[in-house]
Amino acid sequence: MNKPLTIVGGGLAGLALGIGLRRQEVPVTIYEAAHYPRHRVCGEFVSGRGQQFLERLGVSSLLAAAGAVPARTVAFYSPRRSSPVGSLPSPALCLSRWQMDAQLAARFRELGGDLQEDRRVDPATTSEGWVRANGRRPAGEGPGPRWFGLKIHARNVPLVADLEMHVSPRGYVGLCRVEQGEVNVCGLFRRDSLDASPTTAGRQLLMGPPDSILRQRLAGAEFDESSFCAVAGLALAPVPAASRAEVCVGDAITMIPPVTGNGMSMAFESAEQAVDPLVAWSQGRQTWAATRREIAQGCDGQFARRLFWARQLQRVILHAPLQDALVGMVGWQSWLWRLAFAGTR
């Protein structure tokens, strides 16, 4: 009989891992502190190898039926300059977390998984059979900037590309189409750019600087206030999976800077790295220590390069004196951002 596994956290990585394990008849319980459906701060943009894992999990058709929107074009903006519309090197998939999490949760339950909503647990996750998938780890008290994220859905937003990236001295905002004609407006900002609480000041930050192209784009937007989310204390310095004492997947390992648009894919990819080793442990074919080591080595081998390049990319694009020049360069040096795209995937 297969030994049971417990996953702490029912986000993208936790649910995808649970589905992958249930497809191989491993008993799985997921504890999720919130409930479904719910809104979360997220770019809602799956770009990269994670899409192939969704295909292998057999859930791509479910997401398509829920209204997933393909993204094929991109444009870049500083407050004063814009790039021409270009083609993404590979198509992405855009779907709200409201829909995506709910669809994945339903599929996990259909496969016989035990999903415990509104259950916050703090187990000794170094114990055998426990996997940590409960999201980001807060920033420490050491040096370096503090980051926070904001997100809201809006209608009546006239995008010129499927994905628009707007940079400013305070941070950056991504706009992408999701289901039912809505646009996801999601941004990352330095903590020192916040003059009040995220709830009260968030709208102004997401709208962009006065007279910016972003503010013009959102001037006539109709915002869905129920979708507004904020999260603070984000840690973006890369952390090797091998340094974690627990078995971790998704943001519980580390976060990639959101500007890459690769965070959701990394969540799914880390889950895929964990499936086979956890099945082997469940079937008694390897020890827990060997399982943790195999998962960590797999994640580090797959993510180390993109985490390095993502950190350099974020430093460059947030350097205010370079922003206009960088956006201008994209217009006549498209190879530059294609190189950045490839390096962060």
Secondary structure, DSSP 8 states (H G I E B T S, - for coil): ----EEEE--SHHHHHHHHHHHTTT--EEEE-SS-SS---S---EE-STHHHHHHHHT-HHHHHHTT-EEEEEEEEE-SS-B---EEEEEEEEE--HHHHHHHHHHHHHHTT-EEETT------TTSTTEEE-----B--SSSS--EEEEEEEEES---SSSEEEEEETTEEEEEEE-GGG-EEEEEEEEGGG-SS-HHHHHHHHHH-STT-HHHHHTTT-EEEEEEEEEEEEE--S---GGG-SSEE-GGGT----GGGS-HHHHHHHHHHHHHHHHHHHHTTSS-HHHHHHHHHHHHHHHHHHHHHHHHHHHHHHT-HHHHHHHHHHHHH-HHHHHHHHHHT-
